Structures are given as structure tokens and as C-alpha cells.
Amino acid sequence: MATLTTVNAEKGCYEALMHPGPAKQPVILKMKNPDNIIAVVLSGGLSIGTIAVVHGLSSHQDLNGCICRVVKCHGEGQRVEVCAVETGLHYRMRRENILALKQCPHTTKVTARFDVDKPPARGIPLVGSSFGSESSFGPAGGELIKPGSTVQIVALRNATGFNGQLAEVTQVDRAKGRYAIRLRDGTEKTIRIANVRLVSSSSTSFLPAAGPAAIDSRLRR
């Protein structure tokens, strides 16, 4: 979270002052794209249906910045259950890790790329115990993908070159909320449940790309 200090739309210059913590020095962030900025309400404003953003997670920092919708409140409002608008996955978060978006034209523009008006998936999908003391998580519908299924990799923010690739689920780690997968080239990796989408409940659609020798063999038949 940061405080916007400089706005120059004509030159594409935006600066924000970020306070990492009491023991760290403030950091000035410089940006050219205003789509990387979104206004939030610092206190209150959270109710069922509220569009919000995740922030302040330390053990799962990759979820910080995730746009979500509040779908349920628990324990006198100390925890809220949210549905990520991009993936449809549900998370149970501490209230301090969720900030409501401030309603303004810029917020509307930034969230336009997400289907924020789409009704959230039904059910309370909770898998594993927690993100430390921060939240618990699970796929929409509450069911994990079974080993042997074919999945597609989606929504990776760093290794974006893997997005769209098919893989076979080999193991399920419920406690960590991750899958072990095997790519078509035989490479094995682990991935968050939020970053795969079920293609087929079997591995029949997951066939290695045929090499020249295999193609020649087929032509001879």
C-alpha cells in the first residue's frame, strides 16, 4: 500500500510513497501506467458483495494485489471469505488483509478487465488449514483436481511463458494447496491450485507432441 504523491498524465509519470514497515525506510515507486494504481478505502466499507483488494500477506505475497469480492463474513467480521474475480477461487482472510476499492472512474476503468459483476461460485471451498495465521484457501466448488487429470496453466504473473501449457497432475498437496504437475516435455513442477484449470479428468488429452520419427511411423502405416 502506498500514497500517491505525483500525477502527470500527459507525461505518463506517477509516483507513490510506500511504507514497507516501521523498521524500513520509505520507498518511492515510479510508474508510467496508471493501471498499476488503484484507490482503496483505508477503513470500513467491507460487506457482502464489496469489491476489494488483497494486501499485506507475508506468507503468500503472490496474492497481494488480487482483486476479489467479499462473499461471506465470519466471526463477528474478524475474517471474511472472498472470491478472486480472475480465478473464481475462494480465500478466507483476516479483515486487515482486505481493503475495499474506492468507487471512482479510475477504479471502474482498472476493474473493467475483470468480470466483477459475475456472481461468485457457490459453496465454501476450504482446502488446507491456513496461510500461516492469515487465511485458508481452496478451489471454487470445494473439490480438488485428481491425479491423472489434464490441466492448463493459467494466471502466472512471473513465469508467464508457461501460461496456456497443458500438464498432468501427479500429486495433490492439500496442506499447502499445491499440485505436482508434469509438463509435456517431462518436466515436473509444483504449482498453486489457483494457477491451473481442469481440461480433462483423465490424461488421454495429455499426449506428448509427436516428433518427426513418430510422424514418419504413422505415415508408413
Beta strands, then each sheet from edge to edge (+ up, - down):
strand 1: 2-8
strand 2: 13-18
strand 3: 27-31
strand 4: 51-54
strand 5: 67-74
strand 6: 79-84
strand 7: 90-94
strand 8: 98-100
strand 9: 135-138
strand 10: 150-153
strand 11: 166-173
strand 12: 178-183
strand 13: 188-192
strand 14: 196-200
sheet 1: 1+ 2- 3+
sheet 2: 8+ 4- 5+ 6- 7+ 9-
sheet 3: 13+ 12- 11+ 10- 14+
end
